[in-house]
Amino acid sequence: MVDQLMPQVGIAMADVLERLGYRVDFPEEQTCCGQPAFNSGYRAEARTVARHFIDTFEQSEAVVVPSGSCASMVVHHYAELFQKEPATLSRAESLAKRVWEFSEFLTRVAGVEDVGARFEDVVTYHDGCHSLREMGIREGPRRLLARVRGLDLREMQPAEECCGFGGTFSVKFAELSGAMARTRIEAILRTGARTVVSADPSCLMQIQGVLSRAGAPVRTLHLAEVLASR
Amino acid sequence: MSIEFDRKIHKTLEDANLQLAVYTATARLKDGRTEVVSPAELPDYQELRTQAHDLKKHVMENLDSYLEEFERNVEAHGGHVVYAKDATEVADFVVGLAKERGAHLIVKGKSMTSEELDLNERLEHEGLEAVETDLGEFIVQLAHERPYHIVGPSLHKTRYDVADLFTKYLGIEREEVPEKQTAIARGVLRKKFLAADMGISGANMLVADSGAVVLVENEGNIRLTTSAPKVHIAVAGIEKLIPRAQDLAVFLKLLARSSTGQRLSVYTSILSGPRRPGEIDGPEEFYVVLLDNGRTRLLADRAKRQSLYCLRCGACLNACPVYRKIGGHSFPWVYSGPIGAILTPQFLGLGHEPALPFASSLCGACKEVCPVKIEIPELLLSLRGEVRKAEARDRKNLLERLSFRLFAWIMTHPRLYEMAGRVAAATAPSDNGAWISKVPALMNFGPLRTWLSQRDLPPAPRKSFRELWRLR
C-alpha cells in the first residue's frame, strides 16, 4: 500500500531511520505479507505470498514496517499458517523476532522518543486495531508525538475504536464499513484536530476517504510523515 | 451473502432511532464494564481471566467425569438430572411432565439456551402457556421478537415502543414513564407467578461438587420462577459446568462486571435440590435438563472447542463496532455479535449464512473484553478458511478464488507486480492529487464501485516508492 499509494510514507520512514543513524535497505523483491488472502480465508494463497516474504527478508537484521497490521501478520499469524510446515515455521518464527512496527522500533529498539521533529498543528492519533490489540502498541506513538515541537495532541473519545476498514470487509460490507468510518470521523471532528495521524496506511486510506467524501477540512498523515518534518 | 442478511444490515443502518438506541445502550454497558474491571477497581482482573479460561479448559477436557459428578450430587439432594440431545427432547420432557402434573401455566426465567431451542413456541404448540418474566424478555415476547442482545433482550426498544406494546397487548391506558411501565409489568407477572404450575430457568453455572444450579439476575423474577411453582426445571448446556463451589469466586467476580458493569448482580441464587422438610419455600420437584444440541460436536474440535467457554455475558457485543451498527436482529440466529458469529456456523453449519464469519473488521475488541479469553478473531479466521474450503469443494465463488490465485502469483513475481502497479497508476483517474469521488463509467464496477459507494479513493502517485527509492 505504501509502495503503490503512499510512497511519501516510505520516504519519511527512511528519513527518520537514517537520521537516527540506521542504514536503510529496501529489498526490491518485496511485495506483500499475504494478509489480504489470509483474512479472506485463502490460506494456500496466503502461504505462497508469506513464503516469498520470508525469502525476501530472511537476511535483514531488522525489518521495520510502516503498518501495524502487516507487522502483526508476520509476528502473530505466520506461525498458524505454517503449522504443518516445520521448516518454514522455524524460519518464520526467527524472522518474526526481527519484525517491528515503525513506532515500536523507535521506542523499543532505538530507544528514542524525541526524534527532533517539528510540526505545528493540532493532531489526534488513531490506533490501528492490530497495532493496538495484537501488537500491544499504545503508548509508544503517543509518546513520540508528544515530543514533537509545536504539536498539540488531543485524544479522541472514545480513543480506541475501529475505523471500519478491515481489508476486503471494506468492500464486502461496504455500507457497514462506511457507517463505522463515519462514526469514527465524528470522534475525530469532536477533538478539533486538523490532522489525524496513524501508523497504519489502510486506516488512513479509509479515514481520509470518508473525510474527503464529507468535505471535512481535516487531513490524514502517517506517523512517519509527522516525525520526519522539521 | 444471503439477501436477507444484506437487507437486515441495510435496514438497521438506515434506522436512525434504532442506531441511537443501540449505540447508547451498548455504550452504557461498555463504559460500565471498563470502570469495574479497571486496575484500580480490580487489580487481579487479568489473572482472574486466565483462571476462568483455564478452569473452562479443564472442564471441557474432563467433561464426562464432571457431568457424572454433578448428576450424582443433584440426585443426592433429591433432584433429578435429565439428558437431552436436542430441542425436541427438551420439549418432550417438559410437555410430558406438564401432562403428568396437570400443569398448564409455565413461568420462565431469562435463558438464552431456551431461546436457542425455541422452547416457548414448542410449548405453546402443545397447548401450554409459557410466560417470560424477565422484563426485557417479557417485552420481546409481547412483540413476538427474538432477544436483541444476550443480556438486554429489549435493548432496542425505546419507552415509546414499550408503551405501544403494553397498550396493544395488555389492554391498558398508554404509559410512557419507564418506572410506571415496570410497575405495570410487575403487576401482570406477579399474578402469573402465583398461578404458575411450573418454572423453567436456564443456568449461569452448574457446580459439579455440590450439584448446584447457579443463577444471577437483577430483577428477582428468577427467584420467583425457581421457588414459587411446585416444579422447577433448569435447562442448561453441558458446557455450563464448573468443578467446585469455590470456583464461583472466579466466575462471579467476572460475570456481572463483564455483562452489566456491576460488581455483583442484585440476586445470586445457588439452588441445590427441591424443598427439604422444614424449609418454608422452594419447589417440590427439581429437575436439571442437561442439553447437548451440538455441543459435543464442538467439543470434539480441539481448535475451536474454546467457543464453549462462553459465559453469555454479552461483553463482546457491547465492545463490537459491528454489533453496535447492525444490531442483534441482523444476525441469523439467537446468538448475536462476535460470539454469535462464531457459534452460529458451528451449531447450524457454515452454509446457514456463509458470509457471517466475514462480517467483521477483525478489530479484536471482543477478544480484549472476553472474561474467559476466547480468541474470537482467530476463530473467525479459521471459519473463513473453512468456508473457502467448502466453496472449493462445491466449485462456488470461482471468480474470487481465481482473483486470489492471481494475487498470489503477482505477489510472488516482483517484476510483474511492479508492471501491474504501473499499469494501474497509468489508467487510474487523476485529478492533480485530489482524492477521487467518481471514476469513468467503464471502470465503475466491482470492488472499486463498492469502495466509492462510501468514500473517496486516493489518487495514484506519480511514482511508486520503489521508483523514488531508486532515484535517491
Interface residues (C-beta under 8 A of the other chain):
Chain A: V2 D3 Q4 L5 M6 P7 Q8 G10 I11 A14 F26 E28 E29 Q30 T31 C32 G34 P36 A37 F38 N39 S40 G41 Y42 R43 E45 A46 T48 V49 R51 H52 H77 E80 C129 H130 L132 R133 E134 E160 E161 C162 G164 F165 G166 G167 T168 F169 S170 V171 K172 F173 A174 E175 L176 S177 G178 A179 M180 A181 T183 M205 Q206 Q208 G209 V210 S212 R213
Chain B: M1 I9 H10 L13 Y23 P321 V322 K325 I326 A355 P357 F358 A359 S360 S361 L362 C363 G364 A365 K367 E368 E378 L381 R384 G385 E386 V387 R388 E400 R401 F404 R405 F407 A408 I410 M411 T412 P414 Y417 G421 A424 A425 W435 S437 P447 T450 W451 S453 Q454 R455 D456 L457 P458 A460 P461 K463 S464 F465 R466 E467 L468 W469
